[in-house]
Amino acid sequence: MGELESNVRDAFAHDGVLSRAAEQFREREGQTQMALAVARTIEHGGVLVVEAGTGVGKTFSYLVPALLSGERVLLSTATKTLQDQLFGRDLPRLVEALGLPVRTALLKGRASYVCLHRLDLARHDASLPERGTVRTLAKIEQWSKSTRTGDLAELPGLDERSPLIPLVTSTRENCLGAQCPQFKPCHVNLARREALAADVVVINHHLFFADLAVRESGMAELLPSVRVVVFDEAHQLNETGVQFLGAQLGSGQALDFSRDLLAAGLQHARGLVDWQQLAAALERAARELRLVVGKQWPGTKLRWAGPSPDTVPAEGWQAALDMLQHAFEAAAEGLATVSEIAPDFVRLHDRAAQLAERAARFATPCATDSVRWLDVGTQLRLVESPLDIADAMRGRLLKIEQAGAGGADKATDAANTGERGRAWVFTSATLGDDPKLRWFTEPCGLESAEVLRVQSPFDYASQAVLYVPRTFPKPADPAHGAEVARLAARGAAALGGRTLVLTTTLRALRTIADTMRLALEPIDPAIRPEVLAQGELPKRVLMERFREGASAGRAGCVLVASASFWEGFDAPGDVLQLVVIDKLPFPPPNDPLVEARSQRLEAQGRSAFGDYSLPEAAVALKQGAGRLIRRETDRGVLVICDARLATMGYGRRLVAALPPMRRIESADEFDAALTELRA
């Protein structure tokens, strides 16, 4: 056993340093097992993939060996909320407990930090929407004078959906860089400088892949000097990565650019170029592109295998794309004539050239091993995406072995990280439903990694029950949503709220929330559970209100939610005792990315359903079910309102992926389980 392994084992012993530092610390076999595997990987280099069930305590399992190793460490999480929790709570607690002189830093993407230059521009913007926005702007201005980090997450009450945020933050396209009048006090640059000087840096997956795609977020300098890289919530890596590794062009981007062009032109070079004409040409081209597509349901994704997306006339589409490309090129020409007047024009010129190039790319055939589609909403979004991140990850992970042709990069990298090579750790509570975790390792290019599965320490058989109603309408039946709502309302009425309903679509979310409100209406308002629905309030507010539960004279809550609430939503204790899932979360078969991945598997002689759709559903189901039991003392009921789980052969595979809960079969048993919980 190496020195690091030995130190880690001591730290996790029942009388070790952690027992004196962390409240409710208990020696857990699974937690120690994972920590020792991480320590071995750090000592020898290599790639470790760990699925650690809920309650294992995986955060300490990777943090303790990483901190005790004395190496430079990069930690990446799935969301900014988890990032804040890791940096603000878990890391400082451990650094203090272990008594280590470690410098830590938090690094987010540009959109998280207030941009002092754009804040100044927004202050003078006469076209700011409605009065509430002006009040919010004043609040941001006031806060910007006292904040040290400029991280908007620190500003209480700021709605993450506010239309003001893009106006007071920068993007790679509109940042002025060293030419900016606020370059010295810039919060993005300060965060990067702190990250470069720190021993442990906390980032998020979006930032990692944004850098992989454009090499611009400060990671290019940071990563070569890091020896230990940990991805927590790694199950999101593939879907996050493909968003950044393809190409996108939106009509909204054209309109934003046209607005910035007009504002800068009229402010710095009025009369030198016909700014209004250039901006109008861009708006006209964006509008023309939208008109060619015609009427579509909002949220439609149109396949795009030929010269134009499905149902869109090829000739009109190509003409509209050409028109957009020419509008960007004309803007670039106009900007080139005034580039010496202000730094804004240099940046705008680069943006125009890049957007023209992207429009030209979408006028040519799709790249091989990629898929292309058109997202239709209020605006259009043209998307080209790789099917997975395997090639990109192999390129990044094997960088030391495959460094540049001249060998200089290789020597530098080896010197910076030690001859052993980097240690890469990927972990999550859910990484697949087979022993090799192929659902995760294949699309991430990690087939040769060491794989470890650590079971949850919870006693699910006594803590939770699983109910699959067999008499429900089929999931495709229009009556299905209302039936789910009635069952959830019955549970919520019995428990006084304490219910989370997870839906697979936004349409089902609205139907279920509305029907539940009607079903609960006859209950006395003083004790009637409050129905909260995702989208009606900011996510942070919904989570806080739900966790309050039946407190301060208020009734308990029901939360009806989709997508992002299937994971990362933590409501331990008795504020959540019933989780209802409307149907099995299979990937939508008409989604272009899903379709292309399925076709690739079929072409390889594999089963798209068995090797893709089923593992996807199993992982999503595990994530959703994982909301119910968060501590050893939690008790609850999980209801999956999809009889296919009980009647179809593949149902056994999906049930096997779930925690081993006690099964109940009838409505009477369901009512009895609720009564037991209430007691």
Beta strands, then each sheet from edge to edge (+ up, - down):
strand 1: 46-52
strand 2: 73-77
strand 3: 104-106
strand 4: 200-204
strand 5: 228-231
strand 6: 247-250
strand 7: 300-303
strand 8: 370-376
strand 9: 380-386
strand 10: 423-428
strand 11: 450-454
strand 12: 464-467
strand 13: 499-502
strand 14: 530-533
strand 15: 557-561
strand 16: 578-581
strand 17: 636-640
strand 18: 662-664
sheet 1: 3+ 4+ 2+ 5+ 10+ 1+ 11+
sheet 2: 6+ 9- 8+ 7-
sheet 3: 14+ 15+ 13+ 16+ 17+ 12+ 18+
end
